[in-house]
Each structure stands twice: as structure tokens, then as C-alpha cells.
Amino acid sequence: MKESENFYNAKQVFQKGDFLGAFDLSQKDLEKDPKNHDILYLATLCLARSGATDQAISSLNNYKFQI
């Protein structure tokens, strides 16, 4: 599966340490493909790294039910 430009950019932004920017980019792809596990994982990781741990845990719990 070819990754979208948003997802590619989100990974690049994440690697630079802009976790909220990467989260915003990943959200755009999640709107189009809400069950994409790679995007869900990145979005959850962004939340955790940015300090939004409660939201990350909630996202992870939702992710488990979508597998």
C-alpha cells in the first residue's frame, strides 16, 4: 500500500519533534481512512509524546477495538 503524502509528511514532522504538527497531519488521513493501523499508531504516538497521555490511552483503547 502506498502511503499518502500527508502520512509521509507527518512522519517527517514527527522525527523533527513536532508531535502536535504530526498529529494534525495524521488526522487528515484518518478522516479518509479511519481504520488505517499505521496512521492510528502514529496519531496515538504523537499524543503520547506531546504529553497528552490520557488522550493517547483513549486512542489506544479505541485502536484495539478496530484491529
C-alpha beads as a LAMMPS data file, in Angstrom:
LAMMPS data file: protein, C-alpha beads

67 atoms
66 bonds

1 atom types
1 bond types

-500.0 500.0 xlo xhi
-500.0 500.0 ylo yhi
-500.0 500.0 zlo zhi

Masses

1 110.0

Atoms # bond

1 1 1 0.000 0.000 0.000
2 1 1 1.357 3.395 -0.985
3 1 1 1.380 5.882 1.863
4 1 1 -0.224 9.256 1.375
5 1 1 1.710 12.489 1.172
6 1 1 0.149 13.606 4.486
7 1 1 1.311 10.435 6.224
8 1 1 4.813 10.777 4.793
9 1 1 4.932 14.413 5.915
10 1 1 3.547 13.505 9.349
11 1 1 6.400 11.028 9.856
12 1 1 8.950 13.658 8.820
13 1 1 7.457 16.267 11.160
14 1 1 7.349 13.685 13.958
15 1 1 11.041 12.912 13.508
16 1 1 11.788 16.625 13.928
17 1 1 9.974 16.605 17.271
18 1 1 6.834 18.495 16.261
19 1 1 4.420 15.951 17.690
20 1 1 1.324 18.147 17.523
21 1 1 2.071 19.078 13.918
22 1 1 2.463 15.410 13.065
23 1 1 -0.792 14.650 14.876
24 1 1 -2.629 17.268 12.815
25 1 1 -1.294 15.810 9.572
26 1 1 -2.176 12.259 10.593
27 1 1 -5.719 13.371 11.474
28 1 1 -6.265 14.468 7.868
29 1 1 -5.524 10.935 6.689
30 1 1 -7.628 9.372 9.433
31 1 1 -10.628 11.295 8.127
32 1 1 -10.155 9.495 4.801
33 1 1 -9.129 6.092 6.173
34 1 1 -10.123 5.723 9.853
35 1 1 -9.048 2.073 10.069
36 1 1 -5.515 2.516 8.749
37 1 1 -3.420 0.995 11.531
38 1 1 -0.222 2.826 10.625
39 1 1 -1.897 6.217 10.815
40 1 1 -3.751 5.311 14.023
41 1 1 -0.487 4.201 15.605
42 1 1 1.322 7.394 14.587
43 1 1 -1.519 9.601 15.828
44 1 1 -1.534 7.793 19.188
45 1 1 2.235 8.035 19.475
46 1 1 2.066 11.766 18.715
47 1 1 -0.404 12.263 21.542
48 1 1 1.765 10.333 23.988
49 1 1 4.958 12.133 23.024
50 1 1 3.278 15.528 23.313
51 1 1 2.220 14.772 26.886
52 1 1 -1.455 14.131 26.151
53 1 1 -1.263 10.737 27.812
54 1 1 -4.953 10.435 28.715
55 1 1 -5.916 11.060 25.103
56 1 1 -3.235 8.624 23.926
57 1 1 -4.595 5.903 26.210
58 1 1 -8.113 6.565 24.955
59 1 1 -6.882 6.441 21.370
60 1 1 -5.037 3.191 22.047
61 1 1 -8.148 1.641 23.570
62 1 1 -10.147 2.652 20.504
63 1 1 -7.364 1.290 18.287
64 1 1 -7.532 -2.132 19.979
65 1 1 -11.189 -2.461 19.049
66 1 1 -10.541 -1.576 15.418
67 1 1 -7.936 -4.277 14.791

Bonds

1 1 1 2
2 1 2 3
3 1 3 4
4 1 4 5
5 1 5 6
6 1 6 7
7 1 7 8
8 1 8 9
9 1 9 10
10 1 10 11
11 1 11 12
12 1 12 13
13 1 13 14
14 1 14 15
15 1 15 16
16 1 16 17
17 1 17 18
18 1 18 19
19 1 19 20
20 1 20 21
21 1 21 22
22 1 22 23
23 1 23 24
24 1 24 25
25 1 25 26
26 1 26 27
27 1 27 28
28 1 28 29
29 1 29 30
30 1 30 31
31 1 31 32
32 1 32 33
33 1 33 34
34 1 34 35
35 1 35 36
36 1 36 37
37 1 37 38
38 1 38 39
39 1 39 40
40 1 40 41
41 1 41 42
42 1 42 43
43 1 43 44
44 1 44 45
45 1 45 46
46 1 46 47
47 1 47 48
48 1 48 49
49 1 49 50
50 1 50 51
51 1 51 52
52 1 52 53
53 1 53 54
54 1 54 55
55 1 55 56
56 1 56 57
57 1 57 58
58 1 58 59
59 1 59 60
60 1 60 61
61 1 61 62
62 1 62 63
63 1 63 64
64 1 64 65
65 1 65 66
66 1 66 67
